[in-house]
Amino acid sequence: MSALALLSGSLVVILLSVAAAPLSLELRAGAGALLLGLWAYAAWSKRAVEPASPLRLIPGVALAFFGLALVEAQLALGAWAAAPPLIVALDQAYLRGWRSLAAAVYVILWLDLFASVHQLVAVGRELTGVSLLSWSLGMGVVATIYVALGATRLRGHAER
C-alpha cells in the first residue's frame, strides 16, 4: 500500500468518524484535533507505510473513537484520548533507538487499546454478570499474551 493511499484513506476515516459521532461539538472537536494531529505527524514522518510502524493504527483508532461514541462509553473515551499521543511517543522512541522506552510505551498503548475495545463490546452489548466476567477474562488473557509478546520483541531488538 502506498503512503498516499494510506494517508488519504486515514483522513477520510478520521473525518467521517468525527463528523458522524453522536457527541457534543466540543468532544468531537477534541477527538478530531487529536486524530488530525496524529495524521499530520504521519504525513510529516513518511513512515506510515512501514510494516512495523504504529502509524498504521490511525484508521483503527479513528473507528474505535466512533464506536465508543456510538455506544456512549463516555469514560472509555477518556482512555481512548491517550492513544494518539502514545502512538507518536512509540514511533519516536523506536526511531531514536530507545528500545526500553519503546517497549514501555507499547505496553501502555496496547493495554489502552484493548481496554477501549473491551468497553466498546461490554457497553455496546450491555454485558453483565457471567457474560461480562467471561468477556473480561478472555480479553484479559488475549491482551496479556499479545502485549507480552510485543514488548519482548521490542526489547529483543535492543539486545542485538
C-alpha positions in Angstrom: 0.0 0.0 0.0 1.4 3.4 -0.9 1.8 6.2 1.6 -0.7 8.4 -0.4 -3.4 5.7 -0.3 -2.9 5.0 3.5 -2.9 8.7 4.4 -5.9 9.5 2.1 -7.9 6.6 3.4 -7.0 7.5 7.0 -8.1 11.1 6.5 -11.4 10.0 5.1 -12.0 7.6 8.1 -11.0 10.4 10.5 -13.3 13.0 9.0 -16.3 10.6 8.8 -15.7 9.2 12.3 -15.6 12.7 13.9 -18.4 14.1 11.8 -20.8 11.2 12.4 -20.1 10.6 16.1 -23.1 11.3 18.2 -21.3 13.5 20.7 -21.1 17.2 21.6 -19.3 19.5 19.3 -16.5 20.0 22.0 -15.8 16.3 22.3 -15.8 15.8 18.5 -13.5 18.8 18.1 -11.1 17.5 20.7 -11.0 14.0 19.2 -10.7 15.5 15.7 -7.7 17.6 16.8 -6.0 14.5 18.3 -6.7 12.4 15.2 -5.7 15.2 12.8 -2.5 15.8 14.8 -1.7 12.2 14.5 -2.5 12.2 10.8 -0.2 15.3 10.3 2.6 13.6 12.2 2.2 10.5 9.9 2.3 12.7 6.8 5.3 14.5 8.0 7.2 11.4 9.1 6.6 9.5 5.8 6.8 6.2 7.9 3.1 5.3 7.8 3.6 2.5 5.2 6.4 0.7 7.0 5.2 -2.7 8.2 6.1 -2.2 11.9 5.0 1.4 12.1 2.5 2.2 14.8 1.2 4.9 12.4 -0.7 2.2 10.6 -3.1 2.2 13.5 -4.6 5.5 12.6 -7.8 4.2 10.8 -8.4 1.7 13.6 -8.0 4.4 16.3 -10.5 6.6 14.5 -13.0 3.8 14.2 -12.6 3.0 17.9 -13.5 6.6 18.7 -16.6 6.3 16.5 -17.6 3.0 18.1 -17.1 4.3 21.7 -19.2 7.4 20.8 -22.0 5.2 19.3 -22.3 3.1 22.4 -22.0 6.2 24.6 -19.0 4.8 26.6 -18.0 8.3 27.9 -15.4 7.0 30.4 -13.7 4.9 27.8 -13.4 7.9 25.5 -11.2 9.5 28.2 -8.9 6.4 28.0 -9.1 6.5 24.2 -7.8 10.0 24.1 -4.4 8.7 25.3 -3.9 6.6 22.1 -2.9 9.3 19.5 -0.1 10.8 21.7 1.1 7.3 22.7 1.3 6.3 19.0 3.6 9.3 18.4 5.6 8.6 21.5 6.1 4.9 20.5 7.2 6.0 17.0 9.7 8.5 18.3 11.1 6.1 21.0 11.5 3.4 18.4 13.2 5.8 15.8 15.6 7.0 18.4 16.6 3.5 19.4 15.2 3.8 22.9 14.0 0.2 23.0 13.2 0.0 26.7 11.1 3.2 26.5 9.5 1.9 23.3 8.6 -1.3 25.0 7.1 0.6 27.9 5.0 2.9 25.7 4.0 -0.2 23.6 2.6 -1.8 26.7 0.7 1.3 27.8 -0.7 1.9 24.3 -1.9 -1.6 23.6 -3.4 -2.1 27.1 -5.2 1.2 26.5 -6.5 0.0 23.1 -7.6 -3.4 24.5 -9.4 -1.6 27.3 -11.2 0.6 24.8 -12.3 -2.4 22.7 -13.3 -4.2 25.9 -15.5 -1.3 26.9 -16.9 -0.9 23.3 -18.2 -4.5 23.4 -19.2 -4.6 27.1 -21.1 -1.3 26.9 -22.5 -1.9 23.4 -23.8 -5.4 24.3 -24.8 -4.3 27.8 -22.9 -7.2 29.3 -23.5 -8.0 33.0 -22.8 -10.9 35.3 -21.2 -14.0 33.9 -21.2 -12.6 30.4 -19.2 -9.6 31.5 -16.9 -11.8 33.6 -16.3 -14.2 30.7 -15.6 -11.4 28.2 -13.3 -9.6 30.6 -11.3 -12.7 31.4 -11.0 -13.7 27.8 -10.0 -10.2 26.8 -7.5 -10.0 29.7 -5.8 -13.2 28.6 -5.6 -12.2 25.0 -4.3 -8.7 25.9 -1.7 -10.1 28.3 -0.3 -12.5 25.7 -0.3 -10.0 22.9 1.3 -7.2 24.9 3.9 -9.5 26.5 5.0 -10.9 23.1 5.1 -7.4 21.5 7.1 -5.9 24.4 9.5 -8.9 24.4 10.0 -8.4 20.6 10.8 -4.7 21.1 13.2 -5.4 23.9 14.9 -8.2 21.9 15.9 -5.7 19.3 17.8 -3.7 21.9 20.0 -6.7 22.7 21.1 -7.3 19.2 
